[in-house]
Amino acid sequence: MNKKPPTIIYDDREKLPWLVAGFQMERKRLTFGDYTIKGMEDVCRIERKASWEEIASNLSTAKGRHNLGLCVINLSEVKGVKAIFVED
C-alpha cells in the first residue's frame, strides 16, 4: 500500500517558504497563518516568525501589535493544531 503524503499549503505572501522533503507543497492565499495541511485547514494552522526580534518589532508599533493580536485570536479559534513557530 503506497500512501500519498499530505500536501502542505503555504501562504502566497511567504517570501522564502519552508520546503519539506517528501511532501507536496502548494502556494495559496491563506486568510490567516502561514502554513496548513490540505483538507485540514480548519483544524491545523502554523504562524511562522523568523526570530524573537521579529516578534519584538511587531510589538513595537500599533500596526504590528494589531496584526500579531489578530494572529493570536485567529489561531485561538482553530479547534486542532495551532502554533507560532519561531525559527531563531
PDB file of N, CA, C and O in Angstrom:
ATOM      1  N   MET A   1       0.846  -1.175   0.000  1.00  0.00           N
ATOM      2  CA  MET A   1       0.000   0.000   0.000  1.00  0.00           C
ATOM      3  C   MET A   1       0.897   1.245   0.000  1.00  0.00           C
ATOM      4  O   MET A   1       1.730   1.420   0.889  1.00  0.00           O
ATOM      5  N   ASN A   2       0.717   2.092  -0.993  1.00  0.00           N
ATOM      6  CA  ASN A   2       1.532   3.292  -1.147  1.00  0.00           C
ATOM      7  C   ASN A   2       0.673   4.517  -0.856  1.00  0.00           C
ATOM      8  O   ASN A   2      -0.119   4.940  -1.698  1.00  0.00           O
ATOM      9  N   LYS A   3       0.834   5.086   0.340  1.00  0.00           N
ATOM     10  CA  LYS A   3       0.045   6.255   0.723  1.00  0.00           C
ATOM     11  C   LYS A   3       0.740   7.524   0.243  1.00  0.00           C
ATOM     12  O   LYS A   3       1.957   7.662   0.368  1.00  0.00           O
ATOM     13  N   LYS A   4      -0.027   8.427  -0.295  1.00  0.00           N
ATOM     14  CA  LYS A   4       0.478   9.715  -0.740  1.00  0.00           C
ATOM     15  C   LYS A   4       0.613  10.638   0.475  1.00  0.00           C
ATOM     16  O   LYS A   4      -0.320  10.734   1.272  1.00  0.00           O
ATOM     17  N   PRO A   5       1.748  11.313   0.632  1.00  0.00           N
ATOM     18  CA  PRO A   5       1.895  12.214   1.787  1.00  0.00           C
ATOM     19  C   PRO A   5       0.950  13.409   1.664  1.00  0.00           C
ATOM     20  O   PRO A   5       0.564  13.784   0.557  1.00  0.00           O
ATOM     21  N   PRO A   6       0.579  14.004   2.789  1.00  0.00           N
ATOM     22  CA  PRO A   6      -0.305  15.168   2.734  1.00  0.00           C
ATOM     23  C   PRO A   6       0.366  16.337   2.016  1.00  0.00           C
ATOM     24  O   PRO A   6       1.592  16.425   1.943  1.00  0.00           O
ATOM     25  N   THR A   7      -0.455  17.214   1.497  1.00  0.00           N
ATOM     26  CA  THR A   7       0.035  18.429   0.847  1.00  0.00           C
ATOM     27  C   THR A   7       0.057  19.556   1.860  1.00  0.00           C
ATOM     28  O   THR A   7      -0.946  19.819   2.523  1.00  0.00           O
ATOM     29  N   ILE A   8       1.187  20.217   1.981  1.00  0.00           N
ATOM     30  CA  ILE A   8       1.322  21.374   2.857  1.00  0.00           C
ATOM     31  C   ILE A   8       1.018  22.621   2.037  1.00  0.00           C
ATOM     32  O   ILE A   8       1.630  22.858   0.995  1.00  0.00           O
ATOM     33  N   ILE A   9       0.081  23.402   2.512  1.00  0.00           N
ATOM     34  CA  ILE A   9      -0.261  24.669   1.866  1.00  0.00           C
ATOM     35  C   ILE A   9       0.466  25.777   2.608  1.00  0.00           C
ATOM     36  O   ILE A   9       0.427  25.843   3.837  1.00  0.00           O
ATOM     37  N   TYR A  10       1.132  26.649   1.858  1.00  0.00           N
ATOM     38  CA  TYR A  10       1.772  27.813   2.472  1.00  0.00           C
ATOM     39  C   TYR A  10       1.206  29.077   1.860  1.00  0.00           C
ATOM     40  O   TYR A  10       0.819  29.105   0.692  1.00  0.00           O
ATOM     41  N   ASP A  11       1.164  30.117   2.666  1.00  0.00           N
ATOM     42  CA  ASP A  11       0.597  31.388   2.243  1.00  0.00           C
ATOM     43  C   ASP A  11       1.422  31.986   1.115  1.00  0.00           C
ATOM     44  O   ASP A  11       2.652  31.939   1.145  1.00  0.00           O
ATOM     45  N   ASP A  12       0.749  32.544   0.125  1.00  0.00           N
ATOM     46  CA  ASP A  12       1.458  33.089  -1.030  1.00  0.00           C
ATOM     47  C   ASP A  12       2.248  34.359  -0.713  1.00  0.00           C
ATOM     48  O   ASP A  12       2.971  34.866  -1.570  1.00  0.00           O
ATOM     49  N   ARG A  13       2.117  34.869   0.496  1.00  0.00           N
ATOM     50  CA  ARG A  13       2.916  36.042   0.897  1.00  0.00           C
ATOM     51  C   ARG A  13       4.234  35.653   1.557  1.00  0.00           C
ATOM     52  O   ARG A  13       5.044  36.524   1.872  1.00  0.00           O
ATOM     53  N   GLU A  14       4.459  34.361   1.771  1.00  0.00           N
ATOM     54  CA  GLU A  14       5.736  33.887   2.328  1.00  0.00           C
ATOM     55  C   GLU A  14       6.835  34.150   1.300  1.00  0.00           C
ATOM     56  O   GLU A  14       6.740  33.713   0.153  1.00  0.00           O
ATOM     57  N   LYS A  15       7.875  34.866   1.718  1.00  0.00           N
ATOM     58  CA  LYS A  15       8.971  35.188   0.792  1.00  0.00           C
ATOM     59  C   LYS A  15       9.886  33.989   0.546  1.00  0.00           C
ATOM     60  O   LYS A  15      10.277  33.728  -0.592  1.00  0.00           O
ATOM     61  N   LEU A  16      10.223  33.269   1.599  1.00  0.00           N
ATOM     62  CA  LEU A  16      11.068  32.072   1.498  1.00  0.00           C
ATOM     63  C   LEU A  16      10.394  30.932   2.249  1.00  0.00           C
ATOM     64  O   LEU A  16      10.742  30.652   3.396  1.00  0.00           O
ATOM     65  N   PRO A  17       9.429  30.273   1.609  1.00  0.00           N
ATOM     66  CA  PRO A  17       8.689  29.220   2.325  1.00  0.00           C
ATOM     67  C   PRO A  17       9.572  28.029   2.662  1.00  0.00           C
ATOM     68  O   PRO A  17      10.543  27.724   1.969  1.00  0.00           O
ATOM     69  N   TRP A  18       9.197  27.363   3.760  1.00  0.00           N
ATOM     70  CA  TRP A  18       9.853  26.106   4.093  1.00  0.00           C
ATOM     71  C   TRP A  18       9.548  25.125   2.977  1.00  0.00           C
ATOM     72  O   TRP A  18       8.427  25.092   2.469  1.00  0.00           O
ATOM     73  N   LEU A  19      10.509  24.345   2.599  1.00  0.00           N
ATOM     74  CA  LEU A  19      10.285  23.237   1.675  1.00  0.00           C
ATOM     75  C   LEU A  19      10.503  21.972   2.484  1.00  0.00           C
ATOM     76  O   LEU A  19      11.603  21.729   2.980  1.00  0.00           O
ATOM     77  N   VAL A  20       9.467  21.173   2.620  1.00  0.00           N
ATOM     78  CA  VAL A  20       9.510  19.998   3.475  1.00  0.00           C
ATOM     79  C   VAL A  20       9.698  18.765   2.591  1.00  0.00           C
ATOM     80  O   VAL A  20       8.831  18.419   1.789  1.00  0.00           O
ATOM     81  N   ALA A  21      10.838  18.118   2.753  1.00  0.00           N
ATOM     82  CA  ALA A  21      11.170  16.949   1.930  1.00  0.00           C
ATOM     83  C   ALA A  21      10.098  15.862   2.066  1.00  0.00           C
ATOM     84  O   ALA A  21       9.650  15.548   3.169  1.00  0.00           O
ATOM     85  N   GLY A  22       9.704  15.304   0.941  1.00  0.00           N
ATOM     86  CA  GLY A  22       8.739  14.217   0.948  1.00  0.00           C
ATOM     87  C   GLY A  22       7.285  14.659   0.924  1.00  0.00           C
ATOM     88  O   GLY A  22       6.388  13.818   0.872  1.00  0.00           O
ATOM     89  N   PHE A  23       7.037  15.952   0.958  1.00  0.00           N
ATOM     90  CA  PHE A  23       5.675  16.472   0.941  1.00  0.00           C
ATOM     91  C   PHE A  23       5.455  17.324  -0.294  1.00  0.00           C
ATOM     92  O   PHE A  23       6.366  18.008  -0.760  1.00  0.00           O
ATOM     93  N   GLN A  24       4.255  17.278  -0.814  1.00  0.00           N
ATOM     94  CA  GLN A  24       3.862  18.197  -1.874  1.00  0.00           C
ATOM     95  C   GLN A  24       3.628  19.561  -1.225  1.00  0.00           C
ATOM     96  O   GLN A  24       3.112  19.643  -0.110  1.00  0.00           O
ATOM     97  N   MET A  25       4.004  20.615  -1.918  1.00  0.00           N
ATOM     98  CA  MET A  25       3.812  21.970  -1.416  1.00  0.00           C
ATOM     99  C   MET A  25       2.877  22.697  -2.383  1.00  0.00           C
ATOM    100  O   MET A  25       2.993  22.563  -3.601  1.00  0.00           O
ATOM    101  N   GLU A  26       1.951  23.466  -1.816  1.00  0.00           N
ATOM    102  CA  GLU A  26       1.010  24.228  -2.633  1.00  0.00           C
ATOM    103  C   GLU A  26       0.976  25.670  -2.134  1.00  0.00           C
ATOM    104  O   GLU A  26       0.800  25.920  -0.941  1.00  0.00           O
ATOM    105  N   ARG A  27       1.144  26.599  -3.043  1.00  0.00           N
ATOM    106  CA  ARG A  27       1.117  28.033  -2.723  1.00  0.00           C
ATOM    107  C   ARG A  27      -0.312  28.543  -2.899  1.00  0.00           C
ATOM    108  O   ARG A  27      -0.926  28.350  -3.948  1.00  0.00           O
ATOM    109  N   LYS A  28      -0.836  29.203  -1.850  1.00  0.00           N
ATOM    110  CA  LYS A  28      -2.229  29.646  -1.871  1.00  0.00           C
ATOM    111  C   LYS A  28      -2.399  30.771  -0.854  1.00  0.00           C
ATOM    112  O   LYS A  28      -1.720  30.778   0.173  1.00  0.00           O
ATOM    113  N   ARG A  29      -3.278  31.705  -1.117  1.00  0.00           N
ATOM    114  CA  ARG A  29      -3.570  32.775  -0.152  1.00  0.00           C
ATOM    115  C   ARG A  29      -4.354  32.186   1.014  1.00  0.00           C
ATOM    116  O   ARG A  29      -5.436  31.627   0.832  1.00  0.00           O
ATOM    117  N   LEU A  30      -3.792  32.319   2.215  1.00  0.00           N
ATOM    118  CA  LEU A  30      -4.472  31.878   3.432  1.00  0.00           C
ATOM    119  C   LEU A  30      -5.044  33.097   4.134  1.00  0.00           C
ATOM    120  O   LEU A  30      -4.424  34.160   4.128  1.00  0.00           O
ATOM    121  N   THR A  31      -6.213  32.960   4.738  1.00  0.00           N
ATOM    122  CA  THR A  31      -6.828  34.090   5.436  1.00  0.00           C
ATOM    123  C   THR A  31      -6.057  34.435   6.704  1.00  0.00           C
ATOM    124  O   THR A  31      -6.056  35.587   7.139  1.00  0.00           O
ATOM    125  N   PHE A  32      -5.405  33.446   7.294  1.00  0.00           N
ATOM    126  CA  PHE A  32      -4.522  33.690   8.433  1.00  0.00           C
ATOM    127  C   PHE A  32      -3.562  32.521   8.546  1.00  0.00           C
ATOM    128  O   PHE A  32      -3.803  31.439   8.011  1.00  0.00           O
ATOM    129  N   GLY A  33      -2.472  32.762   9.253  1.00  0.00           N
ATOM    130  CA  GLY A  33      -1.439  31.747   9.387  1.00  0.00           C
ATOM    131  C   GLY A  33      -0.603  31.651   8.125  1.00  0.00           C
ATOM    132  O   GLY A  33      -0.954  32.194   7.078  1.00  0.00           O
ATOM    133  N   ASP A  34       0.512  30.944   8.252  1.00  0.00           N
ATOM    134  CA  ASP A  34       1.430  30.806   7.119  1.00  0.00           C
ATOM    135  C   ASP A  34       1.412  29.417   6.502  1.00  0.00           C
ATOM    136  O   ASP A  34       1.760  29.258   5.332  1.00  0.00           O
ATOM    137  N   TYR A  35       1.009  28.401   7.273  1.00  0.00           N
ATOM    138  CA  TYR A  35       1.023  27.016   6.793  1.00  0.00           C
ATOM    139  C   TYR A  35      -0.180  26.266   7.319  1.00  0.00           C
ATOM    140  O   TYR A  35      -0.696  26.557   8.398  1.00  0.00           O
ATOM    141  N   THR A  36      -0.619  25.290   6.534  1.00  0.00           N
ATOM    142  CA  THR A  36      -1.680  24.375   6.945  1.00  0.00           C
ATOM    143  C   THR A  36      -1.520  23.097   6.129  1.00  0.00           C
ATOM    144  O   THR A  36      -0.614  22.989   5.302  1.00  0.00           O
ATOM    145  N   ILE A  37      -2.389  22.146   6.360  1.00  0.00           N
ATOM    146  CA  ILE A  37      -2.381  20.895   5.601  1.00  0.00           C
ATOM    147  C   ILE A  37      -3.667  20.832   4.787  1.00  0.00           C
ATOM    148  O   ILE A  37      -4.760  21.046   5.312  1.00  0.00           O
ATOM    149  N   LYS A  38      -3.523  20.539   3.510  1.00  0.00           N
ATOM    150  CA  LYS A  38      -4.681  20.493   2.612  1.00  0.00           C
ATOM    151  C   LYS A  38      -5.721  19.511   3.153  1.00  0.00           C
ATOM    152  O   LYS A  38      -5.408  18.370   3.492  1.00  0.00           O
ATOM    153  N   GLY A  39      -6.964  19.984   3.223  1.00  0.00           N
ATOM    154  CA  GLY A  39      -8.052  19.182   3.758  1.00  0.00           C
ATOM    155  C   GLY A  39      -8.206  19.303   5.262  1.00  0.00           C
ATOM    156  O   GLY A  39      -9.175  18.801   5.831  1.00  0.00           O
ATOM    157  N   MET A  40      -7.254  19.967   5.910  1.00  0.00           N
ATOM    158  CA  MET A  40      -7.298  20.141   7.364  1.00  0.00           C
ATOM    159  C   MET A  40      -7.188  21.627   7.741  1.00  0.00           C
ATOM    160  O   MET A  40      -6.789  21.966   8.856  1.00  0.00           O
ATOM    161  N   GLU A  41      -7.544  22.496   6.805  1.00  0.00           N
ATOM    162  CA  GLU A  41      -7.378  23.935   7.017  1.00  0.00           C
ATOM    163  C   GLU A  41      -8.110  24.446   8.256  1.00  0.00           C
ATOM    164  O   GLU A  41      -7.667  25.410   8.880  1.00  0.00           O
ATOM    165  N   ASP A  42      -9.218  23.817   8.615  1.00  0.00           N
ATOM    166  CA  ASP A  42      -9.992  24.267   9.779  1.00  0.00           C
ATOM    167  C   ASP A  42      -9.406  23.805  11.108  1.00  0.00           C
ATOM    168  O   ASP A  42      -9.764  24.337  12.159  1.00  0.00           O
ATOM    169  N   VAL A  43      -8.507  22.819  11.074  1.00  0.00           N
ATOM    170  CA  VAL A  43      -8.000  22.251  12.327  1.00  0.00           C
ATOM    171  C   VAL A  43      -6.475  22.280  12.445  1.00  0.00           C
ATOM    172  O   VAL A  43      -5.919  21.705  13.381  1.00  0.00           O
ATOM    173  N   CYS A  44      -5.798  22.937  11.514  1.00  0.00           N
ATOM    174  CA  CYS A  44      -4.333  22.984  11.577  1.00  0.00           C
ATOM    175  C   CYS A  44      -3.825  24.272  10.955  1.00  0.00           C
ATOM    176  O   CYS A  44      -4.015  24.510   9.762  1.00  0.00           O
ATOM    177  N   ARG A  45      -3.177  25.108  11.767  1.00  0.00           N
ATOM    178  CA  ARG A  45      -2.587  26.352  11.273  1.00  0.00           C
ATOM    179  C   ARG A  45      -1.281  26.612  12.008  1.00  0.00           C
ATOM    180  O   ARG A  45      -1.172  26.391  13.214  1.00  0.00           O
ATOM    181  N   ILE A  46      -0.296  27.085  11.259  1.00  0.00           N
ATOM    182  CA  ILE A  46       1.001  27.463  11.833  1.00  0.00           C
ATOM    183  C   ILE A  46       1.344  28.862  11.375  1.00  0.00           C
ATOM    184  O   ILE A  46       1.266  29.171  10.186  1.00  0.00           O
ATOM    185  N   GLU A  47       1.721  29.704  12.313  1.00  0.00           N
ATOM    186  CA  GLU A  47       2.242  31.044  12.035  1.00  0.00           C
ATOM    187  C   GLU A  47       3.754  30.967  12.212  1.00  0.00           C
ATOM    188  O   GLU A  47       4.236  30.499  13.243  1.00  0.00           O
ATOM    189  N   ARG A  48       4.478  31.409  11.244  1.00  0.00           N
ATOM    190  CA  ARG A  48       5.944  31.339  11.265  1.00  0.00           C
ATOM    191  C   ARG A  48       6.534  32.729  11.501  1.00  0.00           C
ATOM    192  O   ARG A  48       6.158  33.698  10.842  1.00  0.00           O
ATOM    193  N   LYS A  49       7.452  32.805  12.442  1.00  0.00           N
ATOM    194  CA  LYS A  49       8.202  34.034  12.706  1.00  0.00           C
ATOM    195  C   LYS A  49       9.679  33.701  12.584  1.00  0.00           C
ATOM    196  O   LYS A  49      10.122  32.649  13.045  1.00  0.00           O
ATOM    197  N   ALA A  50      10.436  34.587  11.968  1.00  0.00           N
ATOM    198  CA  ALA A  50      11.857  34.334  11.721  1.00  0.00           C
ATOM    199  C   ALA A  50      12.682  34.368  13.007  1.00  0.00           C
ATOM    200  O   ALA A  50      13.667  33.643  13.143  1.00  0.00           O
ATOM    201  N   SER A  51      12.270  35.217  13.947  1.00  0.00           N
ATOM    202  CA  SER A  51      13.088  35.379  15.153  1.00  0.00           C
ATOM    203  C   SER A  51      12.268  36.060  16.247  1.00  0.00           C
ATOM    204  O   SER A  51      11.176  36.577  16.011  1.00  0.00           O
ATOM    205  N   TRP A  52      12.840  36.040  17.456  1.00  0.00           N
ATOM    206  CA  TRP A  52      12.233  36.781  18.565  1.00  0.00           C
ATOM    207  C   TRP A  52      12.305  38.276  18.286  1.00  0.00           C
ATOM    208  O   TRP A  52      11.459  39.042  18.747  1.00  0.00           O
ATOM    209  N   GLU A  53      13.311  38.685  17.535  1.00  0.00           N
ATOM    210  CA  GLU A  53      13.434  40.101  17.158  1.00  0.00           C
ATOM    211  C   GLU A  53      12.254  40.532  16.291  1.00  0.00           C
ATOM    212  O   GLU A  53      11.760  41.652  16.412  1.00  0.00           O
ATOM    213  N   GLU A  54      11.809  39.629  15.413  1.00  0.00           N
ATOM    214  CA  GLU A  54      10.644  39.948  14.586  1.00  0.00           C
ATOM    215  C   GLU A  54       9.414  40.156  15.461  1.00  0.00           C
ATOM    216  O   GLU A  54       8.636  41.081  15.226  1.00  0.00           O
ATOM    217  N   ILE A  55       9.232  39.311  16.460  1.00  0.00           N
ATOM    218  CA  ILE A  55       8.095  39.467  17.374  1.00  0.00           C
ATOM    219  C   ILE A  55       8.223  40.777  18.142  1.00  0.00           C
ATOM    220  O   ILE A  55       7.243  41.508  18.289  1.00  0.00           O
ATOM    221  N   ALA A  56       9.426  41.080  18.634  1.00  0.00           N
ATOM    222  CA  ALA A  56       9.646  42.348  19.353  1.00  0.00           C
ATOM    223  C   ALA A  56       9.340  43.535  18.443  1.00  0.00           C
ATOM    224  O   ALA A  56       8.739  44.519  18.875  1.00  0.00           O
ATOM    225  N   SER A  57       9.757  43.436  17.191  1.00  0.00           N
ATOM    226  CA  SER A  57       9.483  44.506  16.228  1.00  0.00           C
ATOM    227  C   SER A  57       7.980  44.653  16.007  1.00  0.00           C
ATOM    228  O   SER A  57       7.465  45.769  15.932  1.00  0.00           O
ATOM    229  N   ASN A  58       7.275  43.515  15.902  1.00  0.00           N
ATOM    230  CA  ASN A  58       5.815  43.556  15.753  1.00  0.00           C
ATOM    231  C   ASN A  58       5.167  44.265  16.935  1.00  0.00           C
ATOM    232  O   ASN A  58       4.204  45.012  16.765  1.00  0.00           O
ATOM    233  N   LEU A  59       5.696  44.031  18.132  1.00  0.00           N
ATOM    234  CA  LEU A  59       5.115  44.622  19.336  1.00  0.00           C
ATOM    235  C   LEU A  59       5.455  46.099  19.513  1.00  0.00           C
ATOM    236  O   LEU A  59       4.867  46.778  20.355  1.00  0.00           O
ATOM    237  N   SER A  60       6.401  46.595  18.724  1.00  0.00           N
ATOM    238  CA  SER A  60       6.866  47.974  18.912  1.00  0.00           C
ATOM    239  C   SER A  60       6.035  49.013  18.164  1.00  0.00           C
ATOM    240  O   SER A  60       6.235  50.213  18.357  1.00  0.00           O
ATOM    241  N   THR A  61       5.108  48.574  17.312  1.00  0.00           N
ATOM    242  CA  THR A  61       4.255  49.524  16.592  1.00  0.00           C
ATOM    243  C   THR A  61       2.795  49.157  16.783  1.00  0.00           C
ATOM    244  O   THR A  61       2.466  47.999  17.042  1.00  0.00           O
ATOM    245  N   ALA A  62       1.931  50.132  16.658  1.00  0.00           N
ATOM    246  CA  ALA A  62       0.495  49.885  16.804  1.00  0.00           C
ATOM    247  C   ALA A  62       0.013  48.896  15.738  1.00  0.00           C
ATOM    248  O   ALA A  62      -0.752  47.982  16.046  1.00  0.00           O
ATOM    249  N   LYS A  63       0.453  49.071  14.493  1.00  0.00           N
ATOM    250  CA  LYS A  63       0.045  48.171  13.410  1.00  0.00           C
ATOM    251  C   LYS A  63       0.550  46.749  13.680  1.00  0.00           C
ATOM    252  O   LYS A  63      -0.184  45.779  13.490  1.00  0.00           O
ATOM    253  N   GLY A  64       1.797  46.632  14.121  1.00  0.00           N
ATOM    254  CA  GLY A  64       2.368  45.324  14.422  1.00  0.00           C
ATOM    255  C   GLY A  64       1.638  44.626  15.555  1.00  0.00           C
ATOM    256  O   GLY A  64       1.360  43.430  15.474  1.00  0.00           O
ATOM    257  N   ARG A  65       1.322  45.378  16.626  1.00  0.00           N
ATOM    258  CA  ARG A  65       0.565  44.805  17.752  1.00  0.00           C
ATOM    259  C   ARG A  65      -0.812  44.346  17.292  1.00  0.00           C
ATOM    260  O   ARG A  65      -1.288  43.277  17.677  1.00  0.00           O
ATOM    261  N   HIS A  66      -1.441  45.170  16.464  1.00  0.00           N
ATOM    262  CA  HIS A  66      -2.765  44.811  15.933  1.00  0.00           C
ATOM    263  C   HIS A  66      -2.687  43.515  15.131  1.00  0.00           C
ATOM    264  O   HIS A  66      -3.486  42.604  15.347  1.00  0.00           O
ATOM    265  N   ASN A  67      -1.727  43.428  14.206  1.00  0.00           N
ATOM    266  CA  ASN A  67      -1.587  42.240  13.358  1.00  0.00           C
ATOM    267  C   ASN A  67      -1.242  40.992  14.165  1.00  0.00           C
ATOM    268  O   ASN A  67      -1.795  39.919  13.925  1.00  0.00           O
ATOM    269  N   LEU A  68      -0.326  41.135  15.122  1.00  0.00           N
ATOM    270  CA  LEU A  68       0.037  39.998  15.960  1.00  0.00           C
ATOM    271  C   LEU A  68      -1.140  39.569  16.834  1.00  0.00           C
ATOM    272  O   LEU A  68      -1.363  38.379  17.055  1.00  0.00           O
ATOM    273  N   GLY A  69      -1.885  40.549  17.324  1.00  0.00           N
ATOM    274  CA  GLY A  69      -3.081  40.246  18.110  1.00  0.00           C
ATOM    275  C   GLY A  69      -4.112  39.485  17.295  1.00  0.00           C
ATOM    276  O   GLY A  69      -4.695  38.516  17.780  1.00  0.00           O
ATOM    277  N   LEU A  70      -4.343  39.920  16.051  1.00  0.00           N
ATOM    278  CA  LEU A  70      -5.274  39.200  15.173  1.00  0.00           C
ATOM    279  C   LEU A  70      -4.798  37.777  14.918  1.00  0.00           C
ATOM    280  O   LEU A  70      -5.594  36.840  14.879  1.00  0.00           O
ATOM    281  N   CYS A  71      -3.485  37.629  14.745  1.00  0.00           N
ATOM    282  CA  CYS A  71      -2.907  36.291  14.531  1.00  0.00           C
ATOM    283  C   CYS A  71      -3.226  35.386  15.719  1.00  0.00           C
ATOM    284  O   CYS A  71      -3.664  34.251  15.536  1.00  0.00           O
ATOM    285  N   VAL A  72      -3.009  35.879  16.915  1.00  0.00           N
ATOM    286  CA  VAL A  72      -3.252  35.080  18.122  1.00  0.00           C
ATOM    287  C   VAL A  72      -4.741  34.759  18.263  1.00  0.00           C
ATOM    288  O   VAL A  72      -5.100  33.636  18.615  1.00  0.00           O
ATOM    289  N   ILE A  73      -5.595  35.722  17.995  1.00  0.00           N
ATOM    290  CA  ILE A  73      -7.043  35.486  18.064  1.00  0.00           C
ATOM    291  C   ILE A  73      -7.459  34.430  17.048  1.00  0.00           C
ATOM    292  O   ILE A  73      -8.188  33.496  17.384  1.00  0.00           O
ATOM    293  N   ASN A  74      -6.999  34.572  15.809  1.00  0.00           N
ATOM    294  CA  ASN A  74      -7.352  33.595  14.771  1.00  0.00           C
ATOM    295  C   ASN A  74      -6.853  32.197  15.132  1.00  0.00           C
ATOM    296  O   ASN A  74      -7.583  31.217  14.982  1.00  0.00           O
ATOM    297  N   LEU A  75      -5.617  32.104  15.606  1.00  0.00           N
ATOM    298  CA  LEU A  75      -5.083  30.799  15.996  1.00  0.00           C
ATOM    299  C   LEU A  75      -5.881  30.200  17.155  1.00  0.00           C
ATOM    300  O   LEU A  75      -6.091  28.988  17.205  1.00  0.00           O
ATOM    301  N   SER A  76      -6.324  31.046  18.084  1.00  0.00           N
ATOM    302  CA  SER A  76      -7.065  30.539  19.243  1.00  0.00           C
ATOM    303  C   SER A  76      -8.393  29.915  18.832  1.00  0.00           C
ATOM    304  O   SER A  76      -8.940  29.092  19.567  1.00  0.00           O
ATOM    305  N   GLU A  77      -8.917  30.291  17.676  1.00  0.00           N
ATOM    306  CA  GLU A  77     -10.196  29.762  17.209  1.00  0.00           C
ATOM    307  C   GLU A  77     -10.057  28.446  16.443  1.00  0.00           C
ATOM    308  O   GLU A  77     -11.059  27.797  16.142  1.00  0.00           O
ATOM    309  N   VAL A  78      -8.827  28.049  16.126  1.00  0.00           N
ATOM    310  CA  VAL A  78      -8.593  26.765  15.466  1.00  0.00           C
ATOM    311  C   VAL A  78      -8.871  25.665  16.487  1.00  0.00           C
ATOM    312  O   VAL A  78      -8.372  25.726  17.611  1.00  0.00           O
ATOM    313  N   LYS A  79      -9.652  24.674  16.116  1.00  0.00           N
ATOM    314  CA  LYS A  79     -10.071  23.625  17.053  1.00  0.00           C
ATOM    315  C   LYS A  79      -9.093  22.462  17.134  1.00  0.00           C
ATOM    316  O   LYS A  79      -9.383  21.465  17.795  1.00  0.00           O
ATOM    317  N   GLY A  80      -7.956  22.562  16.487  1.00  0.00           N
ATOM    318  CA  GLY A  80      -6.992  21.459  16.495  1.00  0.00           C
ATOM    319  C   GLY A  80      -5.588  21.956  16.759  1.00  0.00           C
ATOM    320  O   GLY A  80      -5.325  22.602  17.773  1.00  0.00           O
ATOM    321  N   VAL A  81      -4.701  21.654  15.852  1.00  0.00           N
ATOM    322  CA  VAL A  81      -3.291  22.001  15.978  1.00  0.00           C
ATOM    323  C   VAL A  81      -3.076  23.443  15.569  1.00  0.00           C
ATOM    324  O   VAL A  81      -3.458  23.858  14.475  1.00  0.00           O
ATOM    325  N   LYS A  82      -2.458  24.205  16.464  1.00  0.00           N
ATOM    326  CA  LYS A  82      -2.129  25.606  16.173  1.00  0.00           C
ATOM    327  C   LYS A  82      -0.805  25.911  16.834  1.00  0.00           C
ATOM    328  O   LYS A  82      -0.522  25.434  17.933  1.00  0.00           O
ATOM    329  N   ALA A  83       0.009  26.712  16.158  1.00  0.00           N
ATOM    330  CA  ALA A  83       1.319  27.005  16.722  1.00  0.00           C
ATOM    331  C   ALA A  83       1.868  28.282  16.117  1.00  0.00           C
ATOM    332  O   ALA A  83       1.574  28.640  14.976  1.00  0.00           O
ATOM    333  N   ILE A  84       2.676  28.957  16.920  1.00  0.00           N
ATOM    334  CA  ILE A  84       3.524  30.032  16.419  1.00  0.00           C
ATOM    335  C   ILE A  84       4.938  29.473  16.498  1.00  0.00           C
ATOM    336  O   ILE A  84       5.443  29.187  17.583  1.00  0.00           O
ATOM    337  N   PHE A  85       5.565  29.323  15.352  1.00  0.00           N
ATOM    338  CA  PHE A  85       6.894  28.732  15.284  1.00  0.00           C
ATOM    339  C   PHE A  85       7.916  29.838  15.098  1.00  0.00           C
ATOM    340  O   PHE A  85       7.855  30.583  14.119  1.00  0.00           O
ATOM    341  N   VAL A  86       8.857  29.951  16.031  1.00  0.00           N
ATOM    342  CA  VAL A  86       9.926  30.951  15.954  1.00  0.00           C
ATOM    343  C   VAL A  86      11.209  30.216  15.558  1.00  0.00           C
ATOM    344  O   VAL A  86      11.692  29.347  16.283  1.00  0.00           O
ATOM    345  N   GLU A  87      11.746  30.582  14.395  1.00  0.00           N
ATOM    346  CA  GLU A  87      12.917  29.877  13.861  1.00  0.00           C
ATOM    347  C   GLU A  87      14.179  30.075  14.684  1.00  0.00           C
ATOM    348  O   GLU A  87      15.004  29.166  14.783  1.00  0.00           O
ATOM    349  N   ASP A  88      14.335  31.235  15.267  1.00  0.00           N
ATOM    350  CA  ASP A  88      15.554  31.602  15.982  1.00  0.00           C
ATOM    351  C   ASP A  88      15.744  30.776  17.235  1.00  0.00           C
ATOM    352  O   ASP A  88      16.726  30.961  17.954  1.00  0.00           O
TER     353      ASP A  88
END
